[in-house]
């Protein structure tokens, strides 16, 4: 009986130690810029990044909210400019979805700028019907977003931004804007921060569209996510972007969402965020590094074992406790015989 108990105790201990090792390996595999390795973010709201004349001839101050990973030690972080949707007539940088998305990429280690830009309140624009008002509306939004890119470069030292790694992305009108920022940097506009480049490293296009003639060989990669049933910003525009990218030799990662309409997020937001994360990790993020002496891992992320560290500790304690209990029980059984 004593031998049986010892064997069972040892077996439980081995199982739990194996689980502990597997969990530790899984946590060790977490990588900054791909996974959410930071527990919280620091937000600086309503930063003025430029000024521009609105449709009424009045000067409008352009503002952004900046999201940074809390407790970060990295000296130069890639940045991601996110542009909200809303048909160029509504939407806000601090909307619930925008705040959620910006926070999740900041927890991955990026510096995220969620921006406001000039809107035409109360207007409606037909994206698929050649609306003659659209070119100027898009140009205003493009110039404002490019100003945000230049602001990040102008303030790179203050906010510890890698000025050579700035991506842009958006949804709907924001995606249209992002595409023009990524593929029309030669037209920077005059919304502020002159003297800095407006070019970006990559573009995330979720339900957007553009004049594909602007895309030329050697330009930055694009992630295209579009619902196949989208009639607001027609799905055919996404096919045109991908076809032009192939023709020009530009990297395009395409994810058609079968049966989804314009609100493609409702189909599977987590999947889309995953595509975005993988894309930015490949084309914008620097290679991960490990610094054992500094007690950090994955390019400056705190080496605290991630959100599962308490599970790991509990598993280890449980393994030791079961082994000890088995030995104690065996001794008591031996005394009783």
Backbone torsions as a table, in degrees:
resi	resn	phi	psi	omega
1	UNK	NA	-43.4	-179.6
2	UNK	-61.3	-42.2	179.3
3	UNK	-63.0	-39.6	178.9
4	UNK	-63.1	-44.1	-178.9
5	UNK	-63.3	-42.9	179.3
6	UNK	-62.0	-40.3	179.8
7	UNK	-63.8	-43.3	178.6
8	UNK	-65.1	-39.6	179.2
9	UNK	-63.1	-43.8	178.9
10	UNK	-64.7	-38.7	179.3
11	UNK	-62.9	-46.0	177.9
12	UNK	-60.2	-40.8	-179.1
13	UNK	-64.4	-43.6	-179.9
14	UNK	-62.7	-42.7	179.6
15	UNK	-60.7	-45.7	-177.1
16	UNK	-70.7	-37.8	177.0
17	UNK	-65.1	-37.7	176.4
18	UNK	-63.7	-41.9	177.4
19	UNK	-63.1	-39.9	177.6
20	UNK	-60.7	-45.0	-179.8
21	UNK	-63.1	-41.7	-180.0
22	UNK	-65.0	-42.2	179.9
23	UNK	-65.7	-40.0	178.5
24	UNK	-61.9	-42.2	178.7
25	UNK	-63.2	-38.8	-179.6
26	UNK	-64.5	-42.6	179.7
27	UNK	-67.4	-41.0	179.8
28	UNK	-61.8	-23.5	-178.5
29	UNK	-80.2	-12.5	176.0
30	UNK	-58.8	136.3	-178.4
31	UNK	-130.2	133.9	175.7
32	UNK	-56.9	145.6	-178.4
33	UNK	78.1	-21.2	174.8
34	UNK	-103.2	-37.7	-176.5
35	UNK	-117.8	159.1	178.7
36	UNK	-81.9	89.3	-174.6
37	UNK	-94.2	-9.3	177.7
38	UNK	-103.9	140.6	-176.2
39	UNK	-77.7	-27.2	-175.5
40	UNK	-151.0	170.9	-178.9
41	UNK	-129.0	156.5	173.5
42	UNK	-107.6	130.6	-175.6
43	UNK	-116.8	127.9	171.8
44	UNK	-112.2	111.9	-170.9
45	UNK	-95.5	152.7	169.7
46	UNK	59.1	42.3	174.4
47	UNK	-76.7	128.1	176.4
48	UNK	-76.2	121.5	-178.5
49	UNK	-114.2	-5.2	178.7
50	UNK	178.0	-178.7	176.4
51	UNK	-142.8	147.1	178.6
52	UNK	-156.0	155.8	179.2
53	UNK	-80.4	128.6	-179.0
54	UNK	-86.0	-174.6	-175.6
55	UNK	-68.0	-13.7	178.9
56	UNK	-96.4	3.7	-179.1
57	UNK	82.3	10.3	-179.3
58	UNK	-102.1	148.7	-179.9
59	UNK	-75.9	128.2	-179.4
60	UNK	-114.2	129.9	175.5
61	UNK	-82.0	128.2	-179.2
62	UNK	-94.7	133.3	-174.7
63	UNK	-129.9	154.6	176.8
64	UNK	-137.1	158.7	170.6
65	UNK	-108.6	129.8	-177.3
66	UNK	-106.5	127.0	-179.7
67	UNK	-111.7	126.8	178.3
68	UNK	-128.6	148.1	175.9
69	UNK	-68.0	125.4	-178.1
70	UNK	-70.1	135.9	177.8
71	UNK	79.5	13.5	-176.8
72	UNK	-73.5	144.4	179.2
73	UNK	-115.4	-2.6	-176.5
74	UNK	-68.6	139.0	-175.1
75	UNK	-78.5	-30.4	-177.4
76	UNK	-142.8	109.9	-175.9
77	UNK	-106.6	142.1	172.5
78	UNK	-65.4	153.4	-177.8
79	UNK	-119.3	155.8	-178.9
80	UNK	-136.4	116.5	176.9
81	UNK	-91.5	120.3	179.0
82	UNK	-108.3	133.2	-175.1
83	UNK	-119.2	119.0	-176.6
84	UNK	-69.3	157.9	174.8
85	UNK	-91.0	-171.7	179.2
86	UNK	135.0	20.8	174.8
87	UNK	66.8	21.6	-176.9
88	UNK	63.0	14.8	-179.5
89	UNK	-128.0	-12.2	-178.5
90	UNK	-153.5	-178.4	-178.7
91	UNK	104.8	163.6	-177.2
92	UNK	-155.2	147.4	179.9
93	UNK	-60.2	-26.5	-175.6
94	UNK	-103.6	16.8	176.0
95	UNK	-59.0	159.5	-176.5
96	UNK	-57.4	-44.2	-179.1
97	UNK	-68.1	-43.8	-179.2
98	UNK	-61.6	-43.0	179.5
99	UNK	-64.8	-41.1	178.4
100	UNK	-61.6	-48.3	-176.6
101	UNK	-65.2	-45.3	179.5
102	UNK	-60.9	-41.7	179.2
103	UNK	-63.0	-40.1	-177.6
104	UNK	-68.4	-34.7	177.5
105	UNK	-80.0	-28.1	172.1
106	UNK	-65.6	-38.3	176.7
107	UNK	-66.8	-18.4	173.2
108	UNK	-81.2	-12.4	177.1
109	UNK	116.4	-3.1	178.9
110	UNK	-81.8	156.1	163.8
111	UNK	-92.4	119.4	-173.6
112	UNK	-112.8	128.8	175.3
113	UNK	-109.5	111.5	174.0
114	UNK	-94.9	118.8	-167.3
115	UNK	-112.6	151.5	162.8
116	UNK	-98.0	158.0	-179.3
117	UNK	-151.1	170.9	-176.6
118	UNK	-63.6	129.5	179.2
119	UNK	-118.6	163.6	173.1
120	UNK	-113.3	85.3	-174.2
121	UNK	-61.6	134.5	177.9
122	UNK	84.7	-2.7	-179.2
123	UNK	-94.4	159.6	173.6
124	UNK	-132.3	135.6	-177.0
125	UNK	-121.6	133.2	179.3
126	UNK	-89.9	105.9	-173.4
127	UNK	-71.7	-27.6	-175.8
128	UNK	-103.3	10.1	-173.6
129	UNK	-123.3	15.9	177.0
130	UNK	67.2	41.8	179.2
131	UNK	-57.8	120.8	-175.3
132	UNK	-67.0	-15.6	-179.5
133	UNK	-82.8	-17.4	-171.8
134	UNK	-63.0	-42.6	-175.8
135	UNK	-53.8	-43.7	-179.0
136	UNK	-71.5	-38.5	178.6
137	UNK	-61.3	-45.8	179.2
138	UNK	-65.2	-41.7	-179.3
139	UNK	-60.8	-41.8	178.5
140	UNK	-61.2	-46.4	-179.7
141	UNK	-64.2	-43.0	178.6
142	UNK	-58.5	-48.1	-177.5
143	UNK	-63.5	-37.6	178.7
144	UNK	-66.5	-44.0	-179.9
145	UNK	-65.6	-37.5	176.3
146	UNK	-64.2	-33.7	175.9
147	UNK	-64.1	-37.2	176.9
148	UNK	-65.1	-39.5	176.2
149	UNK	-60.6	-45.6	179.9
150	UNK	-66.4	-35.0	177.5
151	UNK	-62.2	-42.1	177.8
152	UNK	-59.7	-41.3	178.9
153	UNK	-69.3	-39.6	179.9
154	UNK	-65.6	-26.7	-177.8
155	UNK	-113.3	23.3	-176.8
156	UNK	-59.8	-41.1	-179.0
157	UNK	-67.1	-40.2	-178.6
158	UNK	-64.7	-42.7	-175.3
159	UNK	-104.5	11.1	176.3
160	UNK	53.7	57.9	-178.6
161	UNK	-108.0	137.7	172.3
162	UNK	-80.4	103.9	-173.5
163	UNK	-65.5	-14.9	178.4
164	UNK	-92.3	1.1	-178.0
165	UNK	-132.5	77.5	178.9
166	UNK	-124.7	118.1	178.1
167	UNK	-103.5	161.6	178.6
168	UNK	-134.2	145.9	179.3
169	UNK	-159.9	167.3	178.9
170	UNK	-176.4	175.1	178.5
171	UNK	-119.2	136.0	175.0
172	UNK	59.0	-118.5	177.8
173	UNK	-58.7	-34.4	176.9
174	UNK	-66.4	-35.3	177.7
175	UNK	-70.6	-39.3	175.5
176	UNK	-58.4	-47.2	179.1
177	UNK	-59.9	-45.4	-178.5
178	UNK	-60.8	-40.8	179.3
179	UNK	-62.4	-41.8	179.4
180	UNK	-70.1	-32.7	174.7
181	UNK	-63.4	-44.9	-175.0
182	UNK	-70.2	-32.9	-172.8
183	UNK	-118.0	13.6	178.0
184	UNK	-142.4	42.4	-175.8
185	UNK	-68.7	-14.4	178.5
186	UNK	-71.2	-11.5	178.9
187	UNK	-116.1	80.8	-170.2
188	UNK	-82.0	-14.6	-178.6
189	UNK	74.0	-172.2	-174.9
190	UNK	-135.8	45.4	-179.3
191	UNK	-91.0	-1.2	176.3
192	UNK	135.0	170.1	177.1
193	UNK	57.5	51.0	177.8
194	UNK	-68.5	159.4	176.5
195	UNK	95.0	-4.0	178.0
196	UNK	-119.4	147.8	-179.9
197	UNK	-66.4	152.7	179.1
198	UNK	-105.8	0.2	-175.2
199	UNK	-71.2	154.9	179.8
200	UNK	-124.6	166.2	-175.0
201	UNK	-92.3	-23.4	-177.4
202	UNK	-169.3	163.0	-177.8
203	UNK	-133.4	135.9	173.2
204	UNK	-108.0	114.2	-177.3
205	UNK	-112.0	107.4	175.9
206	UNK	-111.4	102.6	177.6
207	UNK	66.7	42.9	177.6
208	UNK	-112.7	-170.0	178.8
209	UNK	-166.0	165.4	-178.2
210	UNK	-162.2	170.0	169.3
211	UNK	-78.3	104.5	-171.9
212	UNK	-67.5	-13.1	178.4
213	UNK	-64.2	-19.4	179.9
214	UNK	-74.6	-20.3	-176.6
215	UNK	-79.2	125.5	-177.5
216	UNK	-127.0	163.0	180.0
217	UNK	-58.2	142.7	176.8
218	UNK	86.2	1.7	-177.9
219	UNK	-87.5	168.0	-171.3
220	UNK	-66.0	158.7	-178.8
221	UNK	-71.4	162.8	-179.7
222	UNK	-137.5	139.7	169.6
223	UNK	-101.3	123.6	-178.9
224	UNK	-114.2	117.9	175.6
225	UNK	-121.2	123.7	-174.8
226	UNK	-152.5	137.3	175.0
227	UNK	-73.9	135.5	-177.1
228	UNK	-70.4	-17.4	179.9
229	UNK	-104.4	16.0	-179.3
230	UNK	-73.0	121.2	175.4
231	UNK	-113.2	-8.6	178.2
232	UNK	-73.1	-54.7	167.2
233	UNK	-115.7	97.3	-165.1
234	UNK	-53.5	140.0	179.4
235	UNK	-57.6	-31.0	-179.8
236	UNK	-58.4	-30.3	177.8
237	UNK	-64.2	-35.5	177.1
238	UNK	-65.2	-41.5	178.4
239	UNK	-62.3	-36.5	178.9
240	UNK	-66.3	-39.9	178.9
241	UNK	-62.0	-46.7	-178.1
242	UNK	-65.2	-41.7	179.7
243	UNK	-64.2	-42.8	179.3
244	UNK	-65.8	-39.1	178.4
245	UNK	-61.3	-43.2	178.4
246	UNK	-63.3	-40.3	180.0
247	UNK	-65.3	-39.8	-176.5
248	UNK	-88.3	-7.5	-178.2
249	UNK	78.9	23.3	177.5
250	UNK	-91.9	137.4	179.2
251	UNK	-68.5	124.9	177.4
252	UNK	-133.6	122.6	175.5
253	UNK	-102.7	119.8	-170.7
254	UNK	-114.1	128.4	176.9
255	UNK	-128.8	87.6	172.8
256	UNK	-71.4	135.4	179.8
257	UNK	-104.2	105.4	-171.7
258	UNK	-61.7	125.2	175.8
259	UNK	80.7	-6.0	-177.8
260	UNK	-81.6	144.2	175.1
261	UNK	-88.9	-152.5	-176.3
262	UNK	-67.3	-37.5	179.1
263	UNK	-80.6	66.0	-172.0
264	UNK	-64.7	-23.5	178.5
265	UNK	-58.7	-33.5	-176.7
266	UNK	-66.6	-18.9	178.8
267	UNK	-70.6	-47.4	179.1
268	UNK	-172.4	84.2	-176.8
269	UNK	-62.0	-39.7	-178.4
270	UNK	-63.0	-39.7	178.5
271	UNK	-63.4	-42.4	-179.2
272	UNK	-65.8	-43.6	177.4
273	UNK	-61.0	-37.7	176.5
274	UNK	-62.8	-42.7	176.7
275	UNK	-61.6	-43.3	178.6
276	UNK	-60.8	-45.8	-178.3
277	UNK	-61.1	-47.3	-179.6
278	UNK	-63.2	-41.0	-179.3
279	UNK	-63.3	-49.6	-179.9
280	UNK	-65.1	-35.0	178.4
281	UNK	-62.6	-38.6	-178.6
282	UNK	-75.5	-39.3	-167.8
283	UNK	-111.1	-9.8	-177.5
284	UNK	-124.1	-41.7	-174.5
285	UNK	-69.8	143.8	172.6
286	UNK	-71.8	165.3	177.6
287	UNK	-65.9	138.8	179.8
288	UNK	-65.9	150.2	178.6
289	UNK	-135.1	156.2	179.2
290	UNK	-122.1	131.2	178.8
291	UNK	-124.0	91.3	-176.4
292	UNK	-66.4	-36.1	-176.7
293	UNK	-66.2	-34.9	-177.3
294	UNK	-85.0	-6.3	-179.8
295	UNK	74.5	23.1	178.9
296	UNK	-122.5	161.8	176.9
297	UNK	-142.4	161.4	177.1
298	UNK	52.2	62.9	173.1
299	UNK	55.2	51.5	171.4
300	UNK	96.1	-1.1	178.6
301	UNK	-73.9	141.8	179.2
302	UNK	-59.3	132.1	-177.9
303	UNK	-90.0	67.1	-176.3
304	UNK	-107.6	10.3	179.4
305	UNK	84.5	0.0	177.0
306	UNK	73.4	-173.1	-174.7
307	UNK	-67.3	-13.2	-178.5
308	UNK	-98.1	10.5	-174.6
309	UNK	-63.1	-32.9	179.7
310	UNK	-71.2	-33.5	175.7
311	UNK	-64.3	-40.5	178.8
312	UNK	-62.6	-47.3	-179.4
313	UNK	-61.8	-42.0	-179.5
314	UNK	-63.5	-39.5	179.2
315	UNK	-64.0	-41.1	178.9
316	UNK	-64.2	-44.1	179.5
317	UNK	-63.5	-41.6	-179.8
318	UNK	-62.9	-38.9	179.8
319	UNK	-62.3	-46.0	179.9
320	UNK	-65.1	-41.2	-178.1
321	UNK	-63.3	-42.7	-179.5
322	UNK	-65.8	-41.7	178.6
323	UNK	-62.2	-43.6	179.7
324	UNK	-65.0	-40.6	-179.9
325	UNK	-64.7	-38.5	178.8
326	UNK	-63.2	-43.1	178.6
327	UNK	-63.9	-44.6	180.0
328	UNK	-62.7	-42.5	179.8
329	UNK	-64.3	-37.8	179.3
330	UNK	-64.1	-40.0	179.0
331	UNK	-64.1	-41.9	-179.9
332	UNK	-66.0	-39.5	178.3
333	UNK	-64.2	-38.0	-178.8
334	UNK	-65.4	-37.7	179.2
335	UNK	-67.7	-30.9	-175.9
336	UNK	-77.0	-14.8	-179.5
337	UNK	-88.4	NA	NA
